[in-house]
């Protein structure tokens, strides 16, 4: 499945964060920014947790990616 040419699939957390914030070169900084976006909306964060999101995971599942793309837009679809 794609969202405006963006493939919904499993992504490494760093990989997805760097796609969301292409002007950030440091994967840890990109991940921290994405996590702030996620946690800003407590209900959204809890919905991702309900999908199995854990701080110990290395990847985002396709369902988690789909939810984030629906919430934030696919990489390149929004203004940062």
C-alpha positions in Angstrom: 0.0 0.0 0.0 1.2 3.5 -0.7 0.2 7.0 0.4 1.0 9.4 -2.4 3.9 7.2 -3.6 5.1 6.5 0.0 5.2 2.8 0.7 3.5 1.7 3.9 5.7 -1.1 5.2 7.9 -1.9 8.2 10.6 0.9 8.8 13.4 1.1 11.2 12.7 3.9 13.7 15.8 5.8 12.6 15.0 5.2 8.9 11.4 6.5 9.3 12.4 9.5 11.4 15.1 10.5 8.8 12.5 10.3 6.1 10.1 12.5 8.1 12.8 15.0 8.8 15.1 15.0 5.7 17.0 18.1 6.8 18.2 16.4 10.0 21.3 14.4 9.6 21.6 12.8 13.0 19.3 9.7 13.4 19.0 10.2 17.2 17.9 13.8 16.8 15.3 12.8 14.1 14.0 10.0 16.3 13.7 12.4 19.3 11.8 14.9 17.3 9.4 12.3 15.9 8.9 10.9 19.5 8.0 14.5 20.6 5.5 14.8 17.8 4.0 11.4 18.8 3.8 12.2 22.5 2.4 15.6 22.0 -1.0 14.0 21.4 -1.5 11.6 24.3 -4.4 9.8 22.7 -2.5 9.2 19.5 0.5 7.9 21.5 -1.8 5.5 23.3 -3.2 4.3 20.0 0.3 3.5 18.8 1.0 1.7 22.1 -2.2 -0.3 21.5 -0.7 -1.3 18.1 2.4 -2.6 20.0 4.6 0.4 20.0 7.4 0.0 22.6 10.5 2.0 23.4 12.5 -1.3 23.0 11.4 -1.9 19.4 13.8 -1.1 16.6 11.0 -0.9 14.0 7.7 0.7 13.3 5.1 -1.8 12.0 3.1 -1.1 8.9 0.0 -0.3 11.0 2.1 2.2 13.1 3.6 3.8 10.0 0.1 4.1 8.4 -1.2 5.8 11.6 1.7 8.3 11.6 1.3 9.0 7.9 -2.4 9.6 8.4 -1.6 11.9 11.4 1.4 13.8 10.1 1.4 13.2 6.4 3.9 11.2 4.4 7.4 12.4 4.1 7.5 15.4 1.8 3.7 16.2 2.3 4.0 18.8 5.0 5.9 21.8 6.1 8.4 21.3 9.0 
